[in-house]
Amino acid sequence: MISAGDFRNGVTFEMDGNVYQIIEFQHVKPGKGAAFVRTKIRNVIAGAVVEKTFSPTEKFPTAFVERKEMEYSYSDGGLYYFMDQETYELVPVNESDLGDNFKFVKENMVCKILSYKGNVFGVEPPTFVELEVTQTEPGFKGDTATNATKPATLETGCEIRVPLFVNEGDVIRIDTRTGEYMERA
């Protein structure tokens, strides 16, 4: 059990049958009245973020979210299969549980599989990935306005904006949290 007075960023707890993670918290002690804890919490399964206030004495059961590294093997229809690197067991994950940043993942990449009580609810790709540019327009000399970018298609099929000097066949590093070009690899 964890009391609201002990809330810290990243703590996960159960409330009303759902699992929540603390994004932000603030202990407030007004001059008049009782102290309270103002929080911003995210439902880890649904992804919704809400603001809620708690009394510092409220208690909640602690929720243990398991993060396990698994290797992405292949997809078949709406299922994506991840291999446990210790037992070599394949774990299927629904396409709806992947998230938007999964478009940067290619086969044989290691991702973190998030589960709660054995139910997989999310996939965290590596923070930085290196992918090859498969198609982009050539950049022209003298075409150098400040921060000029062009669209580029990557080997996974997703499209991002890259600087003009990036050409087809270049391998680039991408931040999967923002989907932005970082540098050439």
C-alpha positions in Angstrom: 0.0 0.0 0.0 1.1 3.5 -0.7 -0.3 6.7 0.8 -0.9 9.8 -1.3 1.6 11.6 0.9 4.3 9.3 -0.5 3.5 9.9 -4.2 6.5 10.5 -6.4 6.9 10.7 -10.2 6.8 7.3 -11.9 5.0 5.5 -9.0 2.2 3.1 -10.2 -0.9 2.3 -8.1 -4.3 0.8 -8.4 -7.5 2.9 -8.1 -11.1 2.0 -9.1 -9.9 -1.1 -10.8 -7.4 0.7 -13.1 -3.6 1.2 -12.9 -2.3 4.7 -12.8 1.2 6.2 -13.0 2.1 9.6 -11.4 3.3 12.1 -14.0 3.4 15.1 -11.8 2.7 15.7 -8.1 2.6 18.7 -5.8 2.1 18.7 -2.0 -0.1 21.8 -1.2 -0.4 23.2 2.3 -2.9 26.1 2.2 -2.9 28.6 5.1 -6.5 27.6 5.9 -7.8 24.1 5.7 -6.2 20.7 5.3 -3.2 19.8 3.2 -3.7 17.9 -0.1 -1.8 16.4 -3.0 -2.4 17.7 -6.5 -1.4 15.2 -9.2 -1.4 14.5 -12.9 -1.9 10.8 -13.4 -1.9 8.6 -16.5 -4.0 5.4 -16.9 -1.2 3.1 -18.1 -3.5 0.8 -20.0 -5.8 3.3 -21.7 -3.2 6.1 -21.9 -5.6 8.9 -20.7 -4.1 11.6 -18.5 -6.2 13.3 -15.8 -5.6 15.7 -12.9 -6.8 14.7 -9.5 -6.4 15.8 -5.9 -5.9 13.4 -3.0 -5.9 13.7 0.8 -2.3 12.8 2.0 -3.8 10.0 4.1 -5.5 8.1 1.3 -4.0 4.7 0.7 -3.8 2.7 -2.6 -2.4 -0.7 -3.4 0.9 -0.5 -5.3 0.8 -1.8 -8.9 3.8 -3.6 -10.3 4.1 -3.0 -14.0 6.5 -5.5 -15.5 8.9 -4.2 -18.2 10.6 -7.1 -20.1 13.0 -6.8 -23.0 11.9 -8.9 -26.0 12.9 -9.1 -29.6 10.4 -8.2 -32.3 10.2 -11.2 -34.6 7.4 -10.7 -37.2 3.8 -9.6 -37.8 0.9 -11.7 -39.0 -2.4 -10.0 -39.6 -3.2 -7.8 -36.6 -0.8 -9.6 -34.3 2.9 -8.7 -33.7 5.1 -11.5 -32.2 7.9 -10.8 -29.7 10.4 -13.4 -28.6 11.5 -13.8 -25.0 15.3 -13.8 -25.2 15.7 -16.2 -22.3 13.0 -18.8 -23.0 12.6 -18.2 -26.8 8.8 -18.2 -26.3 6.8 -16.1 -28.7 4.4 -13.6 -27.2 1.6 -12.2 -29.5 0.7 -8.5 -29.1 -2.4 -6.9 -30.6 -1.8 -4.0 -33.1 -3.9 -1.7 -30.9 -1.5 -2.1 -28.0 1.6 -1.0 -30.0 1.4 2.8 -30.0 2.3 5.4 -32.6 6.1 5.2 -32.2 6.2 1.5 -33.1 6.4 2.6 -36.8 10.2 3.0 -36.2 10.7 -0.6 -35.2 12.0 -3.2 -37.7 12.4 -6.9 -37.2 15.0 -8.2 -34.7 14.9 -4.9 -32.7 14.7 -5.3 -28.9 11.7 -3.5 -27.3 10.3 -3.4 -23.8 7.0 -5.2 -23.3 4.8 -3.6 -20.6 2.5 -5.9 -18.8 0.3 -5.9 -15.7 -0.7 -9.2 -14.1 0.3 -11.1 -17.2 -1.7 -8.9 -19.6 0.4 -7.0 -22.2 -0.8 -3.4 -22.6 2.0 -1.6 -24.3 5.3 -1.7 -26.2 8.2 0.7 -25.7 10.6 0.8 -28.7 14.2 1.7 -28.2 14.7 5.5 -27.5 17.0 5.9 -30.5 16.9 3.7 -33.7 19.1 3.7 -36.8 17.2 3.3 -40.1 18.1 3.5 -43.8 16.5 6.2 -46.0 14.8 4.3 -48.9 13.3 7.2 -50.8 13.8 11.0 -50.8 14.2 13.9 -53.2 17.7 15.1 -53.8 18.7 18.3 -52.1 20.0 21.1 -54.4 23.1 23.2 -53.8 22.2 26.7 -52.8 18.8 25.5 -51.5 19.9 26.3 -47.9 17.2 28.3 -46.1 17.4 28.1 -42.4 16.4 24.6 -41.1 15.2 23.5 -44.5 13.8 20.0 -44.5 12.4 17.5 -47.0 10.3 14.3 -46.6 12.0 11.0 -46.5 10.7 7.4 -46.4 12.5 5.0 -44.2 13.0 1.3 -44.5 10.0 0.6 -42.1 7.7 2.5 -44.4 7.2 5.6 -42.2 7.9 9.1 -43.4 9.7 11.9 -41.5 11.3 15.2 -42.3 15.1 15.3 -42.7 17.7 18.0 -43.6 18.5 18.6 -47.3 21.9 16.9 -47.2 20.4 13.4 -46.4 20.3 11.2 -49.5 18.8 7.8 -50.3 20.8 4.9 -48.8 22.0 7.0 -45.8 21.5 5.5 -42.4 20.1 8.0 -39.9 19.4 8.1 -36.2 15.8 8.9 -35.0 14.4 9.7 -31.6 11.4 7.5 -31.3 9.8 9.6 -28.6 9.4 12.7 -30.9 9.8 11.0 -34.3 12.5 13.5 -35.3 15.8 13.2 -37.2 18.8 13.3 -34.8 21.9 12.7 -37.0 23.5 10.6 -39.6 24.8 7.3 -38.3 
